[in-house]
């Protein structure tokens, strides 16, 4: 089986995105390493740890970075031989060079947003693509290639965009696909931006949602702008390995989540 982690906000359908040479991907079965035990798990529910979820594929995806915790995250992923996907921004310009490091380490790079300011993104199609191509250019400068993976700020089911332009996300989603881009939502929400602020809480919620999935594929929403999220990653990886899960980066051949678009 393969596990997909998604936002779980609205009903979602799994779709497959087209192949493209512009996205780097690699699926590997990871081996246990000492880093997976970097964060203590003694206080985590024994019942949660003992539940079995065999042979799933977990796609760890990180939004809103790079940031000061991203380098530590890359070290964890390297030590555990896990590939992930980064939906990057230009919110923290001092760390944008880490996009290069993410790419060179074999992770997939997707566009998220340059600014992450909803009003500047969702007020019009013109402003949307201004932000989109600004981030695309930064990705090219850091990696030498363009990305065709994208994640809407707030997910494709976000309703905040209604305040600025009705129907915009529906129109953009269709247009992106016509232009050869694939947008990716999620089916597991770690809760790391929704009030959970310890590694143990993020770990428990993530695993709980993975175990509830009917799907074999889990696309997990995480944010590398939070230290508690990065500290939860070794526990998530350790649990996955103990339960014979495979970790992989997203590519155009991966199963992708699309929410029901609300605007």
For each residue, the residues with C-beta under 8 A, 3 or more apart:
1: 54 55 56 216
2: 55 56 57 215 216 217 218 246 255
3: 53 56 57 58 188 210 213 215 216 217 218 245
4: 14 57 59 187 188 213 215 216 217 218 219 255 257
5: 58 59 60 61 186 187 188 189 190 206 209 210 213 218 219 220 221
6: 12 185 186 187 188 189 218 219 221 257
7: 10 12 155 157 185 186 187 188 189 221 257 259
8: 12 186 187 188 189 209
9: 155 157 189 259
10: 7 157 259 260 262
11: 259 260
12: 6 7 8 185 187 257 258 259 260
13: 257 258
14: 4 215 217 255 256 257 258
15: 255 256 257 258
16: 253 254 255 256
17: 149 182 184 252 253 254 256
18: 180 182 252
19: 252 253
20: 23 148 180 252
21: 145
22: 145 146 147 148
23: 20 108 109 110 147 148 149 250 251 252
24: 103 106 107 108 109 249 251
25: 83 108 248 249 250 251 252 253 254
26: 83 106 248 249
27: 57 83 246 248 249
28: 81 82 83 246 247 248
29: 246 247
30: 80 81 82 237 240 241 246 247
31: 80 81 241
32: 36 80 238 241 242
33: 36 79 80 81
34: 37 38 79
35: 38 75 76 79 80 234 237
36: 32 33 80 234 235 237 238 241
37: 34 41 234 238
38: 34 35 76 231 234
39: 199 200 203 231 232 234 235
40: 43
41: 37 44 49 200 203 235 238
42:
43: 40 200
44: 41 48 49 200 203 204 235
45: 48 49 204
46: 49 50
47: 50 51
48: 44 45 51 204 207 208
49: 41 44 45 46 239
50: 46 47
51: 47 48 207 211
52: 243
53: 3 56 207 210 211 243 245
54: 1 243 244 245
55: 1 2 216 244 245 246
56: 1 2 3 53 210 213 216 217 218 240 243 245 246
57: 2 3 4 27 216 217 218 245 246 247 248
58: 3 5 210 218 220 236 240 245 246 247 248
59: 4 5 84 85 217 218 219 220 247 248 249 250 254
60: 5 82 84 85 220 222 233 236 247
61: 5 84 85 86 87 110 151 184 186 219 220 221 222 250
62: 65 70 73 84 85 86 87 222 223 224 229
63: 87 89 112 151 221 222 223 224
64: 67 87 89 91 112 116 223 224 225
65: 62 69 70 86 88 89 92 95 98 223 224 225
66: 70 86 88 92 95 96 97 98 99 102 224
67: 64 70 91 92 95 224 225
68: 71 92 95
69: 65 72 73 224 225 226 227 229 230
70: 62 65 66 67 73 74 86 95 98 102 224 230
71: 68 74 75 98 101
72: 69 75 76 230
73: 62 69 70 76 77 224 230 233
74: 70 71 77 78 98 101 102 105
75: 35 71 72 78 79
76: 35 38 72 73 79 80 230 233 234 237
77: 73 74 80 82 83 84 105 107 233
78: 74 75 81 105
79: 33 34 35 75 76
80: 30 31 32 33 35 36 76 77 234 237
81: 28 30 31 33 78
82: 28 30 60 77 237 247
83: 25 26 27 28 77 106 107 108 247 248 249
84: 59 60 61 62 77 107 108 247 249
85: 59 60 61 62 107 108 109 110 149 249 250
86: 61 62 65 66 70 99 102 107 108 109 110 224
87: 61 62 63 64 110 111 112 149 150 151 184
88: 65 66 96 99 102 109 110 111 112 135 138 139
89: 63 64 65 92 112 113 114 115 116 135
90: 93 96 114 115 134 135 138
91: 64 67 115 116 225
92: 65 66 67 68 89 95 96 225
93: 90 96
94:
95: 65 66 67 68 70 92 98
96: 66 88 90 92 93 99 138 142
97: 66 100 101 142
98: 65 66 70 71 74 95 101 102
99: 66 86 88 96 102 103 109 138 139 142 143
100: 97 103 104 142 143
101: 71 74 97 98 104 105
102: 66 70 74 86 88 98 99 105 107 109
103: 24 99 100 106 107 109 142 143
104: 100 101
105: 74 77 78 101 102
106: 24 26 83 103 249
107: 24 77 83 84 85 86 102 103 249
108: 23 24 25 83 84 85 86 149 249 250 251
109: 23 24 85 86 88 99 102 103 139 143 147 149
110: 23 61 85 86 87 88 147 149 150 151 184 250
111: 87 88 132 135 136 139 147 149 150 151
112: 63 64 87 88 89 116 135 150 151 153
113: 89 116 121 131 132 135 153
114: 89 90 131 132 134 135 138
115: 89 90 91 120 121 131
116: 64 89 91 112 113 121 153
117: 120 121
118: 121 122 153 154 160 161 163 164
119: 122 123 164
120: 115 117 123 127 131
121: 113 115 116 117 118 127 128 131 153 161
122: 118 119 127 128 160 161 163 164 165 168 169
123: 119 120 127 164 165
124: 127 128 164 165 168
125: 128 129 165 168 171 172 175
126: 129 130
127: 120 121 122 123 124 130 131
128: 121 122 124 125 131 132 168 172
129: 125 126 132 133
130: 126 127 133 134
131: 113 114 115 120 121 127 128 134 135
132: 111 113 114 128 129 135 136 150
133: 129 130 136 137
134: 90 114 130 131 137 138
135: 88 89 90 111 112 113 114 131 132 138 139
136: 111 132 133 139 140 146 147
137: 133 134 140 141
138: 88 90 96 99 114 134 135 141 142
139: 88 99 109 111 135 136 142 143 145 146 147
140: 136 137 143 144 145 146
141: 137 138
142: 96 97 99 100 103 138 139
143: 99 100 103 109 139 140 147
144: 140
145: 21 22 139 140
146: 22 136 139 140
147: 22 23 109 110 111 136 139 143 150
148: 20 22 23 180 181 182 252
149: 17 23 85 87 108 109 110 111 181 182 183 184 250 252
150: 87 110 111 112 132 147 176 181 182 183 184
151: 61 63 87 110 111 112 155 183 184 185
152: 155 156 158 169 172 173 183 185
153: 112 113 116 118 121 158
154: 118 157 158 160 161
155: 7 9 151 152 158 185 186 259
156: 152 169 173 183 185 258 259 261
157: 7 9 10 154 185 259 260 261 262
158: 152 153 154 155 161 169 262 263
159: 162 262 263
160: 118 122 154 163 164
161: 118 121 122 154 158 164 165 168 169 263
162: 159 165 166 262 263
163: 118 122 160
164: 118 119 122 123 124 160 161 168
165: 122 123 124 125 161 162 168
166: 162 263
167: 170 171 263
168: 122 124 125 128 161 164 165 171 172 263
169: 122 152 156 158 161 172 173 261 262 263
170: 167 173 174 261 263
171: 125 167 168 174 175
172: 125 128 152 168 169 175 176
173: 152 156 169 170 176 177 183 261
174: 170 171 177 178
175: 125 171 172 178 179
176: 150 172 173 179 181 182 183
177: 173 174 180 181 182 183
178: 174 175
179: 175 176
180: 18 20 148 177
181: 148 149 150 176 177
182: 17 18 148 149 150 176 177 252 256
183: 149 150 151 152 156 173 176 177 256 258
184: 17 61 87 110 149 150 151 219 250 256 257
185: 6 7 12 151 152 155 156 157 219 256 257 258 259
186: 5 6 7 8 61 155 189 219 220 221 257
187: 4 5 6 7 8 12 209 213 215 217 218 219 257
188: 3 4 5 6 7 8 206 209 210 213 218 219 220 221
189: 5 6 7 8 9 186 194 205 209 221
190: 5 196 202 205 206 209 220 221 222 223 229 232
191: 194 195 196 201 202 205 206
192: 196 197 202 222 223 226 228 229 232
193: 223 226
194: 189 191
195: 191
196: 190 191 192 201 202 205 228
197: 192 201 226 228
198: 201 202 228
199: 39 202 203 228 229 231 232 235
200: 39 41 43 44 203 204 232 235
201: 191 196 197 198 204 205 228
202: 190 191 192 196 198 199 205 206 222 228 229 232
203: 39 41 44 199 200 206 207 232 235 236 239
204: 44 45 48 200 201 207 208
205: 189 190 191 196 201 202 208 209
206: 5 188 190 191 202 203 209 210 220 222 232 236
207: 48 51 53 203 204 210 211 236 239
208: 48 204 205 211 212
209: 5 8 187 188 189 190 205 206 212 213 218
210: 3 5 53 56 58 188 206 207 213 218 220
211: 51 53 207 208
212: 208 209
213: 3 4 5 56 187 188 209 210 218
214:
215: 2 3 4 14 187 218 255
216: 1 2 3 4 55 56 57
217: 2 3 4 14 56 57 59 187 254 255
218: 2 3 4 5 6 56 57 58 59 187 188 209 210 213 215
219: 4 5 6 59 61 184 185 186 187 188 250 255 256 257
220: 5 58 59 60 61 186 188 190 206 210 236
221: 5 6 7 61 63 186 188 189 190
222: 60 61 62 63 190 192 202 206 229 232 233
223: 62 63 64 65 190 192 193 226 229
224: 62 63 64 65 66 67 69 70 73 86 229 230
225: 64 65 67 69 91 92 229
226: 69 192 193 197 223 229 230
227: 69 230 231
228: 192 196 197 198 199 201 202 231 232
229: 62 69 190 192 199 202 222 223 224 225 226 232 233
230: 69 70 72 73 76 224 226 227 233
231: 38 39 199 227 228 234
232: 39 190 192 199 200 202 203 206 222 228 229 235 236
233: 60 73 76 77 222 229 230 236 237
234: 35 36 37 38 39 76 80 231 237 238
235: 36 39 41 44 199 200 203 232 238 239
236: 58 60 203 206 207 220 232 233 239 240
237: 30 35 36 76 80 82 233 234 240 241 247
238: 32 36 37 41 234 235 241 242
239: 49 203 207 235 236 242 243 245
240: 30 56 58 236 237 243 245 246 247
241: 30 31 32 36 237 238 244 245
242: 32 238 239
243: 52 53 54 56 239 240
244: 54 55 241
245: 3 53 54 55 56 57 58 239 240 241
246: 2 27 28 29 30 55 56 57 58 240
247: 28 29 30 57 58 59 60 82 83 84 237 240
248: 25 26 27 28 57 58 59 83 254
249: 24 25 26 27 59 83 84 85 106 107 108
250: 23 25 59 61 85 108 110 149 184 219 254 256
251: 23 24 25 108 254
252: 17 18 19 20 23 25 148 149 182
253: 16 17 19 25
254: 16 17 25 59 217 248 250 251
255: 2 4 14 15 16 215 217 219
256: 14 15 16 17 182 183 184 185 219 250
257: 4 6 7 12 13 14 15 184 185 186 187 219
258: 12 13 14 15 156 183 185
259: 7 9 10 11 12 155 156 157 185 262
260: 10 11 12 157
261: 156 157 169 170 173
262: 10 157 158 159 162 169 259
263: 158 159 161 162 166 167 168 169 170
